[in-house]
Amino acid sequence: MKRNIVWLMAITSGAAAANMYYNQPLLAAIAQSLDASVQDTGLIPTLSQIGYALGNLLIVPLGDLLERRRLIVTMLTATALALGIAALSPNITWLIVASLLIGTTTIVPQITVPFAALLAPPQVRGKVVGTVMSGLLIGILLARTVSGFVGAEFGWRAMYWIASGFMLVLAIALFCLLPKSQPAVIMSYQQLMHSMLKLLREPVLQKASLTGAMAFGSFSVFWSTLVFFLEQPPYNYGSDIAGLFGLIGVVGAAAAPMAGRLADKRSPRLAVAIGLIATAFSFLVFWLFGYQLWGLIVGVILLDLGVQVTTVSNQALIYSLPEEAHSRLNALFITFYFVGGALGSFLSTYGWNIWQWNGVCATGLLMLIVALIGLFIIREQRQKT
């Protein structure tokens, strides 16, 4: 597998995933521009993640059934159209619906990751998956930085137009450079979806889905409310400064290849536990030291490091299962993953409204406690069967 193809897949994954997160530093500006409440504006990231879960459940399994390059290019083009609709939104309702469409169509990373795993030799599969996943999370984090500055300088609509154009450029590049694939299975779409019900019984997938969903939910709890926290004293920052915290998180996100190597050489389950503990510790730092800038910086690094290690290690676990089901396994994993993200975004607004920053930190910690309990309970169940 050529290195330039790996990096192209990593860039594609990051750019596509970023589409759901451009909105987070812009939420305050969107609320003011469209005369919307914090509660209504909070539906933008929530519906984006619900749409992503739907797209993963209904579209990503087609990666086992169809030629992957054509599917990737088609979905990038659809995402470009959805982003254009968001840029033209006349009110908050239109933007919420457009956010759902963006989430549903921008599922290219979850077709790309199993494609990369299929192309990579088994002895470096974890490293390749880690590199592509590193691109994905770095894209998510840089999305906040880019959109924060674009929103401050040109307005929130400009960010959606720029993202739309970038999707079209990527679609052309991938059509020219990606290798073609052969379908992994021959069956109808109905049979494909029915087969996913059987995969749900796999304990490895169950554990990965629960721990991944709760870890990413805690991630969303923090990032969905950060811009509102930073608007208040003692910080009084705007969207451009809020977006800079995404750059800080890249330090943690860069750990993905290391997590992949750990999964290759040691135990993916051990790496999942390490990731969850690091993420939980980040919320303790936020809670105790969040009103000090150094506390926020250290917490962001730990948060993104922990979530990235957890995600890559979980995917190494599910890719140890039969490769003809990789797209369906990944679809189920990421569906639950982003259901957790949507739940985190939803709960974060309630935590913020009820108890402000303390409520946000408590919500994130509770989700991680659920993940740690699931990690050990599901392992015990598997050992008995």
C-alpha positions in Angstrom: 0.0 0.0 0.0 1.6 3.3 -1.1 2.2 5.9 1.5 0.6 8.7 -0.6 -2.6 6.7 -0.7 -2.6 6.3 3.1 -2.1 10.1 3.5 -4.8 10.9 0.9 -7.2 8.7 2.9 -6.2 10.4 6.1 -6.8 13.9 4.6 -10.2 12.7 3.2 -11.3 11.3 6.5 -10.3 14.5 8.3 -11.9 16.8 5.8 -15.1 14.9 5.7 -15.5 14.5 9.4 -14.7 18.2 9.9 -18.0 19.1 8.2 -19.9 18.2 11.3 -17.8 20.3 13.6 -17.4 23.6 11.8 -20.6 24.7 13.6 -19.3 24.4 17.2 -17.3 27.6 17.5 -20.0 29.3 15.4 -23.0 28.5 17.5 -23.0 31.8 19.4 -22.8 33.7 16.1 -25.4 31.6 14.5 -27.8 32.1 17.5 -27.3 35.8 17.2 -27.6 35.9 13.4 -30.8 33.8 13.2 -32.3 35.1 16.5 -32.3 31.6 18.0 -32.1 30.3 21.6 -29.1 28.3 23.0 -31.4 25.3 23.2 -32.4 25.5 19.6 -28.9 26.2 18.4 -27.7 23.2 20.4 -29.8 21.1 18.0 -27.3 21.8 15.2 -24.5 19.6 16.5 -27.0 17.1 17.9 -28.8 16.6 14.6 -25.5 16.5 12.8 -24.4 13.5 14.9 -27.8 11.8 14.6 -27.5 12.2 10.9 -24.1 10.7 11.0 -25.4 7.7 12.9 -28.2 7.2 10.4 -25.7 7.5 7.5 -23.4 4.9 9.1 -26.3 2.5 9.7 -27.9 2.8 6.3 -25.1 3.8 3.9 -21.7 2.6 5.2 -22.6 -1.1 5.0 -22.8 -0.6 1.2 -19.0 -0.6 1.3 -19.1 -4.4 1.5 -21.6 -4.5 -1.4 -20.5 -1.9 -3.9 -17.2 -0.6 -5.4 -15.8 1.6 -2.7 -14.2 4.4 -4.8 -17.4 5.2 -6.6 -19.3 5.2 -3.3 -16.8 7.6 -1.7 -16.9 10.0 -4.6 -20.7 9.9 -4.7 -21.0 10.7 -1.0 -18.5 13.6 -1.1 -20.6 15.2 -3.9 -23.8 14.8 -1.8 -22.0 16.4 1.2 -21.0 19.4 -0.9 -24.7 19.9 -1.8 -25.8 19.6 1.8 -23.2 22.2 2.9 -24.5 24.5 0.2 -28.0 24.2 1.6 -26.6 25.1 5.1 -24.9 28.2 3.7 -28.2 29.4 2.3 -30.3 28.7 5.4 -32.7 31.6 6.0 -33.6 30.5 9.6 -32.6 28.1 12.4 -35.0 25.4 11.2 -33.4 25.3 7.7 -30.0 25.1 9.3 -31.0 22.3 11.7 -32.4 20.2 8.7 -29.3 21.0 6.7 -27.1 19.8 9.6 -29.0 16.5 9.6 -28.3 16.1 5.8 -24.6 17.0 6.3 -24.3 14.4 9.0 -26.1 11.7 7.0 -23.9 12.2 3.9 -20.5 12.9 5.3 -19.9 9.3 6.3 -16.9 8.9 3.9 -14.4 8.4 6.8 -16.2 5.2 7.8 -16.0 3.8 4.2 -12.4 4.9 3.9 -11.1 3.4 7.2 -12.2 -0.2 6.4 -11.0 0.3 2.8 -7.5 1.2 4.2 -7.6 -1.8 6.6 -8.4 -4.0 3.6 -5.5 -2.6 1.5 -2.9 -2.8 4.3 -0.8 -5.9 5.1 -2.0 -7.5 8.4 1.3 -6.8 10.2 0.9 -3.0 9.8 -2.9 -2.8 9.7 -3.2 -1.1 13.1 -0.6 1.5 12.1 -2.4 2.3 8.8 -5.8 2.5 10.6 -4.2 4.7 13.2 -2.8 7.0 10.6 -6.2 7.4 8.8 -8.0 7.8 12.2 -5.4 10.4 13.2 -6.4 12.4 10.1 -10.0 12.0 11.1 -9.6 13.4 14.6 -7.1 16.1 13.6 -9.7 17.1 11.0 -12.4 17.3 13.7 -10.1 19.4 15.9 -8.8 21.7 13.1 -12.4 22.3 12.0 -13.0 24.3 15.2 -9.8 26.4 14.6 -10.6 27.1 10.9 -14.3 27.8 11.4 -13.5 30.0 14.4 -11.3 32.3 12.4 -13.4 32.2 9.2 -16.6 32.9 11.2 -14.9 35.9 13.0 -13.6 37.3 9.7 -16.2 36.5 7.1 -19.3 35.2 8.9 -20.6 31.7 9.6 -22.0 31.2 6.1 -18.6 31.5 4.5 -17.4 28.4 6.3 -20.1 26.3 4.8 -19.3 27.6 1.3 -15.6 26.8 1.7 -16.3 23.3 3.0 -18.6 22.6 0.1 -15.9 23.6 -2.4 -13.3 21.5 -0.7 -15.6 18.4 -0.9 -15.8 18.7 -4.6 -12.0 19.1 -5.0 -11.5 15.9 -2.9 -14.1 14.0 -4.9 -12.1 14.7 -8.1 -8.7 13.8 -6.5 -10.1 10.5 -5.1 -11.7 9.5 -8.4 -8.3 9.9 -10.1 -6.0 8.4 -7.4 -7.9 5.8 -5.4 -7.6 2.1 -6.5 -10.8 0.3 -7.4 -12.1 -2.4 -5.0 -14.1 -5.5 -5.5 -17.3 -6.1 -3.5 -16.7 -8.3 -0.5 -20.1 -10.0 -0.6 -22.9 -10.7 -3.1 -26.3 -10.2 -1.6 -29.3 -7.9 -1.7 -29.4 -4.7 0.4 -32.1 -6.3 2.5 -29.9 -9.3 3.2 -27.0 -7.0 3.9 -29.0 -5.1 6.6 -30.4 -8.4 8.0 -26.8 -9.7 8.4 -26.0 -6.8 10.6 -28.4 -8.0 13.2 -26.3 -11.2 13.6 -23.2 -9.1 13.9 -24.7 -7.3 16.9 -24.4 -10.5 18.9 -20.6 -10.4 18.7 -19.3 -9.5 22.2 -16.2 -7.7 20.8 -18.5 -5.4 18.8 -20.8 -4.8 21.8 -17.9 -3.8 24.1 -16.3 -1.6 21.4 -19.6 0.1 20.6 -20.5 0.9 24.3 -17.1 2.2 25.3 -16.6 4.1 22.1 -20.1 5.7 22.3 -19.6 6.9 25.9 -16.0 8.1 25.3 -17.1 10.1 22.2 -20.2 11.3 24.1 -18.0 12.8 26.7 -15.9 14.4 23.9 -19.0 16.1 22.6 -20.1 17.2 26.0 -17.0 19.3 26.3 -16.8 20.7 22.7 -20.5 21.5 22.4 -20.4 23.8 25.4 -16.8 25.2 25.3 -17.7 28.3 23.3 -20.4 29.3 25.8 -18.0 28.8 28.7 -15.3 30.9 27.0 -17.7 33.7 26.4 -18.1 34.3 30.1 -15.6 35.7 32.7 -12.8 35.1 33.4 -12.1 34.5 29.7 -14.5 36.6 27.6 -13.2 35.0 24.3 -14.9 35.0 20.9 -15.2 32.2 18.3 -11.7 32.8 16.9 -10.0 32.1 20.3 -12.4 29.2 21.1 -11.4 27.6 17.8 -7.7 27.8 18.8 -8.3 25.1 21.4 -8.7 22.7 18.5 -5.1 23.2 17.7 -4.2 22.3 21.2 -6.1 19.1 20.9 -4.1 18.0 17.8 -1.3 17.2 20.2 -3.4 14.5 21.7 -4.9 13.4 18.4 -1.4 12.8 17.0 -1.2 9.7 19.3 -3.3 7.6 17.0 -0.5 5.9 15.2 1.1 5.1 18.6 -2.2 3.7 19.7 -2.4 1.6 16.6 1.1 0.2 17.2 0.2 -0.6 20.8 -2.9 -2.5 19.5 -0.7 -4.4 17.0 2.0 -5.4 19.5 0.2 -5.6 22.9 -3.5 -5.7 23.8 -6.2 -3.5 22.2 -8.3 -4.0 25.4 -5.5 -2.6 27.6 -5.2 0.4 25.2 -9.0 1.0 25.5 -8.8 1.0 29.3 -5.8 3.5 29.2 -7.8 5.8 26.8 -10.9 5.8 29.0 -8.9 6.6 32.2 -7.0 9.4 30.4 -10.4 10.9 29.2 -11.9 10.7 32.7 -8.8 12.4 34.2 -9.3 15.2 31.7 -12.7 16.0 33.1 -11.3 16.1 36.6 -8.8 18.6 35.4 -11.6 20.7 33.7 -13.6 20.6 36.9 -10.9 21.5 39.3 -8.8 23.9 37.1 -11.1 24.9 34.2 -11.2 28.5 35.2 -7.4 28.7 34.7 -6.1 28.7 31.2 -3.4 26.1 31.9 -6.1 23.8 33.2 -8.1 24.0 30.0 -5.0 23.4 27.9 -3.9 20.3 29.8 -7.5 19.0 29.9 -7.9 19.4 26.2 -4.7 17.5 25.4 -5.7 14.7 27.8 -9.3 14.6 26.4 -8.3 14.3 22.8 -5.5 11.8 23.6 -7.8 9.6 25.6 -10.6 9.6 23.0 -8.2 8.9 20.2 -6.5 6.0 21.9 -9.9 4.5 22.8 -11.3 4.8 19.3 -8.3 3.4 17.4 -7.9 0.5 19.9 -11.6 -0.3 19.6 -11.3 -0.3 15.8 -8.3 -2.6 16.0 -10.5 -5.0 18.0 -13.3 -5.1 15.5 -10.9 -5.4 12.5 -9.6 -8.6 14.1 -13.0 -10.1 13.1 -13.6 -11.5 9.5 -12.7 -9.0 6.9 -15.7 -9.6 4.6 -17.8 -7.9 7.3 -15.5 -5.0 8.0 -17.7 -2.3 6.5 -20.8 -3.6 8.4 -18.9 -4.0 11.6 -17.5 -0.5 11.3 -20.9 0.9 10.4 -22.4 -0.6 13.6 -19.5 0.6 15.7 -19.6 4.2 14.3 -23.4 4.3 14.5 -23.3 3.7 18.2 -20.2 5.9 18.5 -22.1 8.9 17.1 -25.3 8.1 18.9 -23.1 8.6 22.0 -21.8 11.8 20.5 -25.4 13.1 19.9 -26.4 12.0 23.4 -23.4 13.9 24.8 -24.3 17.1 22.8 -27.9 16.8 24.0 -27.0 16.2 27.7 -24.3 19.0 27.6 -26.9 21.7 27.1 -28.9 20.4 30.1 -25.8 20.2 32.2 -24.9 23.7 31.3 -28.4 25.1 31.9 -28.7 23.4 35.3 -25.2 23.7 36.8 -23.1 25.6 34.2 -19.5 24.4 33.9 -19.8 22.0 36.9 -22.8 20.3 35.1 -20.7 19.9 32.0 -17.9 18.2 33.8 -20.2 16.0 35.8 -22.0 14.9 32.6 -18.7 13.9 30.9 -17.5 11.9 33.9 -20.8 10.0 34.2 -20.6 8.9 30.6 -17.0 7.6 31.2 -18.1 5.7 34.3 -20.6 3.9 32.2 -17.9 3.1 29.6 -15.5 1.7 32.2 -18.3 -0.5 33.7 -19.2 -1.8 30.3 -15.5 -2.6 29.5 -15.3 -5.1 32.3 -18.8 -6.4 32.3 -18.9 -7.3 28.6 -15.4 -8.9 28.9 -16.7 -11.2 31.7 -19.7 -12.2 29.6 -17.5 -13.1 26.7 -15.2 -15.3 28.9 -18.3 -17.3 30.1 -19.6 -18.0 26.6 
